[in-house]
Structure formats: structure tokens, C-alpha cells
Amino acid sequence: MTVTPAHLHDLASRAEALTTEALTLGGGPPEGDYLAVVQQAVESLARGAEALRRAAADLAELQAQPCGMPWTVCPEHGNTLSSSAGISTCRVCRRTWHYDRLGRPCREPVTWKVIDRAGTETRMCDGHVLGARAAVEGATFLRLDEGGAGVRL
């Protein structure tokens, strides 16, 4: 079985549900450390759920195929970056990156498959597909799902 971020998110949700259920336990036998043991279990489950969520995010980042286009764009607005003194800024949202994104290959995750009229397939991120939609007439744009299959939009 291949572990995916979705599997880890599911495990984290189940751990959170167990945490909630354990919190409702109370009124155990008056003798012994029953409540202290339950509290320790609740804290362990909560830590485990958080660790699973972090692991899911880390795994998703490791599995993400980078766009790789020879220049970087704003992930939300496309080719709207300007760069000065080593700081890149989106001219639309004003988001900044403290390095020159214009001179580096794009590291945003691939989210689209674009097929031009000649049948050439190019995979690209959300930001690059904005420019491609305006520039590539007659192309087919397929949004990729988690498994990498195209979904026609």
C-alpha cells in the first residue's frame, strides 16, 4: 500500500475523533488515577493527530512535481512579478519573496496538463496556466487531480 497525504489526513481525523471521544469519558471509578490516565491518553492522541497532519503536509510537498518552467510567477496572478534588489513582488497582490524569483525555474506544484493543437503536452502550475490560457489558442486545459489524471474543465 502506498501512503498518500489523504491517508495521513484520514488517520489524523480518526485520532481527533478518538481524542474527542476520550474527552467525554469521565466519572470513572473514584479510586486510582483513572482520570489522570485518560488525560494522558487524550494528550497523546492530540499530539499524534497533529504529527499526522504535519506528516501529510510534508509528504504532499515531497510528492509534488514542480512546474519547472524557466521563470517563476505569482502562484495566484501569473506573470505579474517585478524584482528589485533581490526581492520579487507581485504587482497585483503585493506578496513578496525575499529572493529573485524571475531568474529561477518555477518550483510551484504542477496542477494542470496543457495539450496544444499539435498534441504537445506541458504540465504547469496555476500561475503559469493563467498566461498559457491567454497565449495558446486552441489548447486543451486539464486540471490534474491528486493521482495526476486530467479532469477537463
PALORO-930177 format. One record per residue (C-alpha): chain; residue in three letters; x, y, z. Coordinates in pm, 1 decimal. Example, Ala and Ser with C-alpha at 12.3 -4.5 7.8 and 13.67 -1.06 7.14 Angstrom:
residues 2
<ch=A | aa=ALA | xx=1230.0 | yy=-450.0 | zz=780.0>
<ch=A | aa=SER | xx=1367.0 | yy=-106.0 | zz=714.0>
//
This chain:
residues 153
<ch=A | aa=MET | xx=0.0 | yy=0.0 | zz=0.0>
<ch=A | aa=THR | xx=133.0 | yy=342.2 | zz=-95.3>
<ch=A | aa=VAL | xx=85.1 | yy=602.3 | zz=174.5>
<ch=A | aa=THR | xx=-65.0 | yy=927.0 | zz=48.4>
<ch=A | aa=PRO | xx=-131.1 | yy=1260.8 | zz=217.2>
<ch=A | aa=ALA | xx=-502.5 | yy=1169.3 | zz=207.0>
<ch=A | aa=HIS | xx=-433.1 | yy=851.7 | zz=409.8>
<ch=A | aa=LEU | xx=-244.0 | yy=1052.2 | zz=670.9>
<ch=A | aa=HIS | xx=-521.1 | yy=1315.4 | zz=688.2>
<ch=A | aa=ASP | xx=-774.4 | yy=1032.7 | zz=739.4>
<ch=A | aa=LEU | xx=-565.8 | yy=887.2 | zz=1023.8>
<ch=A | aa=ALA | xx=-534.5 | yy=1232.6 | zz=1180.3>
<ch=A | aa=SER | xx=-912.9 | yy=1280.8 | zz=1162.6>
<ch=A | aa=ARG | xx=-967.1 | yy=943.8 | zz=1327.3>
<ch=A | aa=ALA | xx=-716.5 | yy=1031.3 | zz=1602.8>
<ch=A | aa=GLU | xx=-901.0 | yy=1360.3 | zz=1658.3>
<ch=A | aa=ALA | xx=-1233.0 | yy=1172.9 | zz=1681.8>
<ch=A | aa=LEU | xx=-1079.2 | yy=938.7 | zz=1940.5>
<ch=A | aa=THR | xx=-947.8 | yy=1241.0 | zz=2128.5>
<ch=A | aa=THR | xx=-1296.7 | yy=1390.6 | zz=2139.7>
<ch=A | aa=GLU | xx=-1446.9 | yy=1059.5 | zz=2249.8>
<ch=A | aa=ALA | xx=-1184.3 | yy=1016.2 | zz=2523.2>
<ch=A | aa=LEU | xx=-1256.6 | yy=1368.5 | zz=2648.8>
<ch=A | aa=THR | xx=-1617.8 | yy=1269.7 | zz=2710.1>
<ch=A | aa=LEU | xx=-1507.5 | yy=984.6 | zz=2933.7>
<ch=A | aa=GLY | xx=-1537.4 | yy=1082.6 | zz=3290.7>
<ch=A | aa=GLY | xx=-1692.5 | yy=969.8 | zz=3609.0>
<ch=A | aa=GLY | xx=-1477.5 | yy=658.9 | zz=3623.1>
<ch=A | aa=PRO | xx=-1414.7 | yy=473.6 | zz=3943.4>
<ch=A | aa=PRO | xx=-1331.4 | yy=715.3 | zz=4224.8>
<ch=A | aa=GLU | xx=-1026.7 | yy=516.3 | zz=4327.0>
<ch=A | aa=GLY | xx=-694.4 | yy=523.2 | zz=4142.0>
<ch=A | aa=ASP | xx=-565.0 | yy=758.5 | zz=3875.4>
<ch=A | aa=TYR | xx=-832.3 | yy=683.1 | zz=3619.5>
<ch=A | aa=LEU | xx=-882.1 | yy=1046.8 | zz=3515.0>
<ch=A | aa=ALA | xx=-507.9 | yy=1114.4 | zz=3501.3>
<ch=A | aa=VAL | xx=-460.3 | yy=814.3 | zz=3271.2>
<ch=A | aa=VAL | xx=-746.0 | yy=931.4 | zz=3045.7>
<ch=A | aa=GLN | xx=-595.7 | yy=1281.3 | zz=3034.0>
<ch=A | aa=GLN | xx=-256.1 | yy=1140.0 | zz=2932.7>
<ch=A | aa=ALA | xx=-422.4 | yy=934.5 | zz=2659.5>
<ch=A | aa=VAL | xx=-611.4 | yy=1241.8 | zz=2533.2>
<ch=A | aa=GLU | xx=-289.9 | yy=1445.2 | zz=2518.6>
<ch=A | aa=SER | xx=-108.2 | yy=1163.1 | zz=2335.7>
<ch=A | aa=LEU | xx=-389.3 | yy=1129.7 | zz=2081.9>
<ch=A | aa=ALA | xx=-393.9 | yy=1506.0 | zz=2021.5>
<ch=A | aa=ARG | xx=-14.7 | yy=1511.4 | zz=1969.3>
<ch=A | aa=GLY | xx=-43.9 | yy=1212.1 | zz=1735.4>
<ch=A | aa=ALA | xx=-317.1 | yy=1378.8 | zz=1529.0>
<ch=A | aa=GLU | xx=-106.7 | yy=1694.1 | zz=1491.6>
<ch=A | aa=ALA | xx=201.9 | yy=1490.5 | zz=1396.1>
<ch=A | aa=LEU | xx=-1.8 | yy=1306.4 | zz=1131.1>
<ch=A | aa=ARG | xx=-124.4 | yy=1636.6 | zz=984.2>
<ch=A | aa=ARG | xx=234.8 | yy=1767.7 | zz=966.9>
<ch=A | aa=ALA | xx=348.3 | yy=1441.3 | zz=806.3>
<ch=A | aa=ALA | xx=69.4 | yy=1468.6 | zz=546.8>
<ch=A | aa=ALA | xx=177.5 | yy=1822.0 | zz=456.4>
<ch=A | aa=ASP | xx=542.7 | yy=1716.9 | zz=435.9>
<ch=A | aa=LEU | xx=458.1 | yy=1415.9 | zz=218.0>
<ch=A | aa=ALA | xx=242.2 | yy=1626.7 | zz=-15.1>
<ch=A | aa=GLU | xx=529.4 | yy=1871.1 | zz=-57.2>
<ch=A | aa=LEU | xx=776.9 | yy=1589.6 | zz=-129.1>
<ch=A | aa=GLN | xx=544.8 | yy=1425.5 | zz=-381.7>
<ch=A | aa=ALA | xx=454.1 | yy=1747.2 | zz=-563.2>
<ch=A | aa=GLN | xx=605.6 | yy=1763.5 | zz=-908.5>
<ch=A | aa=PRO | xx=749.3 | yy=2113.0 | zz=-959.2>
<ch=A | aa=CYS | xx=629.4 | yy=2316.0 | zz=-1256.0>
<ch=A | aa=GLY | xx=982.7 | yy=2365.1 | zz=-1388.8>
<ch=A | aa=MET | xx=903.6 | yy=2645.9 | zz=-1632.2>
<ch=A | aa=PRO | xx=1221.3 | yy=2852.4 | zz=-1673.9>
<ch=A | aa=TRP | xx=1079.0 | yy=3155.5 | zz=-1492.1>
<ch=A | aa=THR | xx=869.4 | yy=3186.6 | zz=-1179.0>
<ch=A | aa=VAL | xx=532.4 | yy=3358.4 | zz=-1149.4>
<ch=A | aa=CYS | xx=294.8 | yy=3464.0 | zz=-873.0>
<ch=A | aa=PRO | xx=103.3 | yy=3143.0 | zz=-789.0>
<ch=A | aa=GLU | xx=-225.0 | yy=3336.7 | zz=-780.9>
<ch=A | aa=HIS | xx=-184.2 | yy=3602.1 | zz=-1051.7>
<ch=A | aa=GLY | xx=59.9 | yy=3459.6 | zz=-1305.0>
<ch=A | aa=ASN | xx=320.3 | yy=3668.2 | zz=-1484.3>
<ch=A | aa=THR | xx=288.2 | yy=3973.2 | zz=-1261.2>
<ch=A | aa=LEU | xx=623.9 | yy=3975.6 | zz=-1080.7>
<ch=A | aa=SER | xx=878.3 | yy=4250.1 | zz=-1065.9>
<ch=A | aa=SER | xx=1214.2 | yy=4218.8 | zz=-896.3>
<ch=A | aa=SER | xx=1438.8 | yy=4475.8 | zz=-734.9>
<ch=A | aa=ALA | xx=1737.9 | yy=4434.4 | zz=-503.8>
<ch=A | aa=GLY | xx=1681.5 | yy=4059.6 | zz=-488.7>
<ch=A | aa=ILE | xx=1318.1 | yy=4088.2 | zz=-375.5>
<ch=A | aa=SER | xx=1034.4 | yy=3976.8 | zz=-604.5>
<ch=A | aa=THR | xx=691.7 | yy=4137.5 | zz=-569.9>
<ch=A | aa=CYS | xx=358.1 | yy=4058.2 | zz=-734.3>
<ch=A | aa=ARG | xx=221.5 | yy=4377.7 | zz=-888.4>
<ch=A | aa=VAL | xx=-135.9 | yy=4262.4 | zz=-816.3>
<ch=A | aa=CYS | xx=-142.9 | yy=4123.3 | zz=-461.5>
<ch=A | aa=ARG | xx=184.0 | yy=4282.6 | zz=-340.9>
<ch=A | aa=ARG | xx=306.0 | yy=3948.5 | zz=-199.8>
<ch=A | aa=THR | xx=684.3 | yy=3946.3 | zz=-171.9>
<ch=A | aa=TRP | xx=956.1 | yy=3683.0 | zz=-186.2>
<ch=A | aa=HIS | xx=1297.2 | yy=3768.0 | zz=-45.2>
<ch=A | aa=TYR | xx=1484.8 | yy=3630.6 | zz=-344.3>
<ch=A | aa=ASP | xx=1475.0 | yy=3689.5 | zz=-718.5>
<ch=A | aa=ARG | xx=1201.8 | yy=3454.7 | zz=-843.6>
<ch=A | aa=LEU | xx=1237.4 | yy=3580.8 | zz=-1200.6>
<ch=A | aa=GLY | xx=1576.8 | yy=3419.1 | zz=-1252.5>
<ch=A | aa=ARG | xx=1483.6 | yy=3072.8 | zz=-1119.7>
<ch=A | aa=PRO | xx=1286.4 | yy=2777.1 | zz=-1253.1>
<ch=A | aa=CYS | xx=934.5 | yy=2759.7 | zz=-1112.7>
<ch=A | aa=ARG | xx=901.2 | yy=2534.8 | zz=-804.8>
<ch=A | aa=GLU | xx=521.9 | yy=2566.4 | zz=-766.3>
<ch=A | aa=PRO | xx=340.1 | yy=2230.6 | zz=-783.7>
<ch=A | aa=VAL | xx=209.1 | yy=2108.2 | zz=-1118.8>
<ch=A | aa=THR | xx=-170.4 | yy=2133.1 | zz=-1122.6>
<ch=A | aa=TRP | xx=-250.0 | yy=2143.5 | zz=-1496.2>
<ch=A | aa=LYS | xx=-185.4 | yy=1946.6 | zz=-1813.5>
<ch=A | aa=VAL | xx=-197.5 | yy=2163.3 | zz=-2126.2>
<ch=A | aa=ILE | xx=-218.9 | yy=1999.7 | zz=-2468.8>
<ch=A | aa=ASP | xx=-164.2 | yy=2228.0 | zz=-2766.8>
<ch=A | aa=ARG | xx=-309.9 | yy=2176.0 | zz=-3117.8>
<ch=A | aa=ALA | xx=-4.3 | yy=1972.1 | zz=-3222.9>
<ch=A | aa=GLY | xx=-60.1 | yy=1733.9 | zz=-2929.4>
<ch=A | aa=THR | xx=236.5 | yy=1854.1 | zz=-2725.5>
<ch=A | aa=GLU | xx=167.0 | yy=1810.1 | zz=-2355.5>
<ch=A | aa=THR | xx=305.7 | yy=2053.3 | zz=-2098.4>
<ch=A | aa=ARG | xx=246.2 | yy=2032.8 | zz=-1725.3>
<ch=A | aa=MET | xx=237.7 | yy=2357.5 | zz=-1532.6>
<ch=A | aa=CYS | xx=127.2 | yy=2531.4 | zz=-1213.8>
<ch=A | aa=ASP | xx=-178.0 | yy=2753.0 | zz=-1157.3>
<ch=A | aa=GLY | xx=20.8 | yy=3072.6 | zz=-1217.2>
<ch=A | aa=HIS | xx=169.2 | yy=2962.1 | zz=-1548.2>
<ch=A | aa=VAL | xx=-162.7 | yy=2830.5 | zz=-1680.1>
<ch=A | aa=LEU | xx=-306.1 | yy=3183.1 | zz=-1648.3>
<ch=A | aa=GLY | xx=-61.4 | yy=3307.7 | zz=-1911.8>
<ch=A | aa=ALA | xx=-97.6 | yy=2994.9 | zz=-2124.3>
<ch=A | aa=ARG | xx=-473.8 | yy=3036.4 | zz=-2148.4>
<ch=A | aa=ALA | xx=-422.8 | yy=3382.0 | zz=-2296.1>
<ch=A | aa=ALA | xx=-137.0 | yy=3281.3 | zz=-2528.5>
<ch=A | aa=VAL | xx=-209.7 | yy=2927.3 | zz=-2652.1>
<ch=A | aa=GLU | xx=-512.4 | yy=2933.4 | zz=-2880.2>
<ch=A | aa=GLY | xx=-698.5 | yy=2606.8 | zz=-2925.2>
<ch=A | aa=ALA | xx=-519.7 | yy=2424.1 | zz=-2641.3>
<ch=A | aa=THR | xx=-690.2 | yy=2179.9 | zz=-2406.9>
<ch=A | aa=PHE | xx=-650.1 | yy=2254.5 | zz=-2035.5>
<ch=A | aa=LEU | xx=-695.5 | yy=1967.3 | zz=-1792.3>
<ch=A | aa=ARG | xx=-689.0 | yy=2019.6 | zz=-1415.6>
<ch=A | aa=LEU | xx=-491.2 | yy=1738.6 | zz=-1250.7>
<ch=A | aa=ASP | xx=-640.6 | yy=1550.8 | zz=-959.4>
<ch=A | aa=GLU | xx=-430.0 | yy=1407.8 | zz=-672.4>
<ch=A | aa=GLY | xx=-343.7 | yy=1099.1 | zz=-873.2>
<ch=A | aa=GLY | xx=-221.4 | yy=1301.4 | zz=-1171.1>
<ch=A | aa=ALA | xx=-515.1 | yy=1222.7 | zz=-1400.8>
<ch=A | aa=GLY | xx=-658.5 | yy=1509.0 | zz=-1602.5>
<ch=A | aa=VAL | xx=-1004.9 | yy=1644.5 | zz=-1535.0>
<ch=A | aa=ARG | xx=-1147.5 | yy=1851.3 | zz=-1821.1>
<ch=A | aa=LEU | xx=-1278.4 | yy=2186.8 | zz=-1700.5>
//
